[in-house]
Amino acid sequence: MARKGWIQKAIKRPGAFRQKAQARGMSTREFAQQVKANPKRYDARTRKQASLALTLMNMNKRRGKKR
């Protein structure tokens, strides 16, 4: 059985990645893709946040197709 609330526990700093994206004038998805394309330009926390953001966005897409 899947653990309840694992996504909420995975997000340590809600909104932090979105703020980073907005500061650069980008959407969250665009910024996450940029971070994944150039990982050496960003710190480890930003890389992890980008990975989680893309994972959650893809989960949302898949869930929408099932319904």
Backbone as a chain_set.jsonl record, in Angstrom:
{"seq": "MARKGWIQKAIKRPGAFRQKAQARGMSTREFAQQVKANPKRYDARTRKQASLALTLMNMNKRRGKKR", "coords": {"N": [[0.839, -1.187, 0.0], [0.514, 2.207, -0.777], [2.257, 4.889, 0.771], [0.681, 7.451, 2.572], [0.662, 10.921, 1.921], [3.29, 11.235, 0.997], [4.233, 12.921, -0.971], [3.881, 15.496, 0.032], [5.715, 15.378, 2.12], [8.049, 15.162, 0.691], [8.449, 17.628, -0.352], [10.296, 20.062, 0.764], [10.682, 22.814, 0.875], [8.248, 24.608, 0.171], [7.266, 26.303, -2.753], [9.737, 27.517, -3.215], [11.275, 26.787, -5.476], [9.661, 27.7, -7.516], [9.776, 30.439, -7.045], [12.448, 30.91, -7.681], [12.356, 30.414, -10.41], [10.563, 32.417, -11.277], [12.058, 34.684, -10.638], [13.905, 34.625, -12.631], [12.358, 35.112, -14.771], [10.927, 33.023, -15.957], [8.845, 30.136, -16.626], [7.931, 27.525, -14.325], [8.299, 24.98, -15.419], [9.954, 25.539, -17.671], [12.251, 26.535, -16.375], [12.991, 24.308, -14.851], [13.642, 22.502, -16.89], [15.804, 23.839, -18.004], [17.621, 23.735, -15.892], [18.013, 20.965, -15.747], [19.249, 20.576, -18.208], [21.632, 21.971, -17.933], [23.266, 21.116, -15.551], [25.637, 21.641, -14.088], [25.759, 24.342, -13.677], [24.172, 24.953, -11.551], [23.342, 24.659, -8.032], [23.254, 21.769, -5.808], [20.811, 21.572, -4.422], [19.022, 23.027, -6.043], [19.105, 21.457, -8.352], [17.923, 19.093, -7.394], [15.399, 20.074, -6.721], [14.477, 20.769, -9.257], [14.349, 18.28, -10.483], [12.377, 17.018, -8.909], [10.238, 18.745, -9.43], [9.782, 18.333, -12.207], [9.127, 15.623, -12.133], [6.74, 15.643, -10.617], [5.137, 17.187, -12.304], [4.964, 15.496, -14.51], [3.642, 13.35, -13.356], [1.159, 14.461, -12.91], [0.277, 14.85, -15.54], [0.05, 12.184, -16.472], [-1.892, 11.197, -14.741], [-4.105, 12.698, -15.486], [-4.707, 11.637, -17.982], [-5.667, 9.1, -17.396], [-8.166, 9.463, -16.298]], "CA": [[0.0, 0.0, 0.0], [1.296, 3.441, -0.883], [2.232, 5.752, 1.955], [-0.083, 8.682, 2.368], [1.355, 12.166, 2.202], [4.717, 11.218, 0.68], [4.581, 14.076, -1.795], [3.989, 16.635, 0.934], [6.961, 15.222, 2.874], [9.171, 15.321, -0.239], [8.604, 19.053, -0.635], [10.839, 20.666, 1.988], [10.575, 24.275, 0.798], [7.177, 24.881, -0.797], [7.306, 27.563, -3.482], [11.088, 28.047, -3.403], [11.707, 26.599, -6.864], [8.835, 28.6, -8.326], [10.335, 31.782, -6.865], [13.68, 30.972, -8.465], [11.964, 30.501, -11.819], [9.982, 33.741, -11.514], [13.131, 35.668, -10.569], [14.575, 34.578, -13.927], [11.369, 35.402, -15.796], [10.6, 31.784, -16.646], [7.859, 29.282, -15.966], [8.564, 26.476, -13.53], [8.72, 23.911, -16.331], [11.101, 26.022, -18.456], [13.418, 26.615, -15.508], [13.385, 22.941, -14.507], [14.3, 21.935, -18.063], [17.102, 24.512, -18.132], [18.484, 23.186, -14.846], [18.366, 19.602, -16.142], [20.133, 20.654, -19.368], [22.912, 22.552, -17.508], [23.318, 20.865, -14.106], [26.84, 22.169, -13.435], [25.573, 25.765, -13.398], [23.275, 25.116, -10.406], [23.725, 23.895, -6.845], [22.595, 20.471, -5.647], [19.417, 21.758, -4.007], [18.25, 23.444, -7.214], [18.988, 20.289, -9.224], [16.93, 18.2, -6.79], [14.094, 20.722, -6.853], [14.093, 20.666, -10.661], [13.986, 16.893, -10.714], [11.085, 16.793, -8.264], [9.221, 19.521, -10.156], [9.46, 17.637, -13.446], [8.456, 14.377, -11.767], [5.371, 15.944, -10.219], [4.412, 17.636, -13.491], [4.686, 14.323, -15.33], [2.619, 12.568, -12.652], [-0.11, 15.135, -13.145], [-0.101, 14.572, -16.924], [-0.371, 10.791, -16.569], [-3.132, 11.034, -13.988], [-5.162, 13.302, -16.272], [-5.063, 10.759, -19.105], [-6.384, 7.94, -16.878], [-9.539, 9.809, -15.934]], "C": [[0.88, 1.245, 0.0], [1.161, 4.271, 0.398], [1.472, 7.017, 1.629], [0.785, 9.885, 2.711], [2.819, 12.19, 1.828], [5.132, 12.418, -0.156], [4.77, 15.304, -0.916], [5.286, 16.57, 1.739], [8.186, 15.421, 1.989], [9.454, 16.795, -0.508], [9.016, 19.755, 0.661], [10.656, 22.179, 2.04], [9.514, 24.641, -0.236], [7.31, 26.267, -1.437], [8.692, 28.103, -3.778], [11.544, 27.927, -4.857], [10.934, 27.52, -7.789], [9.359, 30.042, -8.229], [11.62, 31.944, -7.666], [13.358, 31.141, -9.95], [11.423, 31.888, -12.138], [11.048, 34.828, -11.485], [13.901, 35.734, -11.896], [13.613, 34.833, -15.082], [10.95, 34.185, -16.604], [9.462, 31.071, -15.925], [8.623, 28.207, -15.187], [9.095, 25.37, -14.43], [9.95, 24.324, -17.135], [12.371, 26.038, -17.61], [13.91, 25.221, -15.145], [14.119, 22.283, -15.677], [15.674, 22.553, -18.278], [18.087, 23.953, -17.113], [18.936, 21.779, -15.223], [19.346, 19.6, -17.316], [21.535, 21.153, -18.988], [23.12, 22.345, -16.008], [24.535, 21.466, -13.393], [26.715, 23.649, -13.071], [24.767, 26.011, -12.122], [23.728, 24.243, -9.242], [22.87, 22.633, -6.724], [21.122, 20.621, -5.269], [18.536, 22.128, -5.203], [18.071, 22.281, -8.171], [17.943, 19.318, -8.688], [15.525, 18.77, -6.921], [13.59, 20.608, -8.292], [13.632, 19.251, -10.983], [12.616, 16.582, -10.127], [9.974, 17.526, -9.011], [8.81, 18.814, -11.442], [8.723, 16.331, -13.173], [7.0, 14.635, -11.422], [4.538, 16.42, -11.404], [4.043, 16.454, -14.371], [3.636, 13.432, -14.674], [1.249, 13.165, -12.921], [-0.611, 14.865, -14.56], [-0.67, 13.166, -17.046], [-1.704, 10.585, -15.883], [-4.299, 11.584, -14.795], [-5.608, 12.407, -17.417], [-5.889, 9.558, -18.634], [-7.852, 8.228, -16.636], [-10.422, 10.021, -17.118]], "O": [[1.883, 1.305, 0.713], [0.095, 4.338, 1.011], [1.608, 7.58, 0.543], [1.548, 9.859, 3.677], [3.546, 13.073, 2.284], [6.269, 12.88, -0.055], [5.719, 16.066, -1.104], [5.894, 17.605, 2.01], [9.248, 15.805, 2.479], [10.577, 17.161, -0.854], [8.188, 20.007, 1.537], [10.494, 22.756, 3.115], [9.839, 24.949, -1.382], [7.447, 27.272, -0.74], [8.817, 29.069, -4.531], [12.131, 28.86, -5.406], [11.494, 28.06, -8.743], [9.378, 30.769, -9.222], [11.855, 32.995, -8.262], [14.008, 31.914, -10.654], [11.783, 32.473, -13.159], [10.952, 35.8, -12.235], [14.475, 36.768, -12.238], [14.012, 34.775, -16.246], [10.651, 34.294, -17.793], [9.158, 31.363, -14.769], [9.823, 28.02, -15.385], [10.206, 24.878, -14.23], [10.89, 23.541, -17.268], [13.434, 25.612, -18.062], [15.116, 24.975, -15.13], [15.111, 21.584, -15.471], [16.607, 21.863, -18.69], [19.254, 23.724, -17.433], [20.103, 21.432, -15.044], [20.189, 18.708, -17.408], [22.516, 20.799, -19.643], [23.148, 23.323, -15.261], [24.456, 21.769, -12.202], [27.481, 24.153, -12.249], [24.684, 27.147, -11.655], [24.401, 23.229, -9.429], [21.89, 22.459, -7.449], [20.28, 19.867, -5.755], [17.434, 21.601, -5.354], [16.996, 22.124, -8.75], [17.155, 18.775, -9.462], [14.574, 18.039, -7.198], [12.402, 20.374, -8.515], [12.635, 19.058, -11.679], [11.788, 15.949, -10.782], [8.888, 16.979, -9.201], [7.619, 18.708, -11.737], [7.798, 15.974, -13.903], [6.117, 13.917, -11.891], [3.356, 16.09, -11.499], [2.942, 16.403, -14.918], [2.823, 12.822, -15.37], [0.283, 12.433, -13.136], [-1.81, 14.67, -14.757], [-1.728, 12.965, -17.641], [-2.56, 9.865, -16.398], [-5.38, 10.995, -14.789], [-6.783, 12.421, -17.784], [-6.721, 9.051, -19.386], [-8.691, 7.335, -16.755], [-11.606, 10.318, -16.959]]}, "num_chains": 1, "name": "protein.A"}
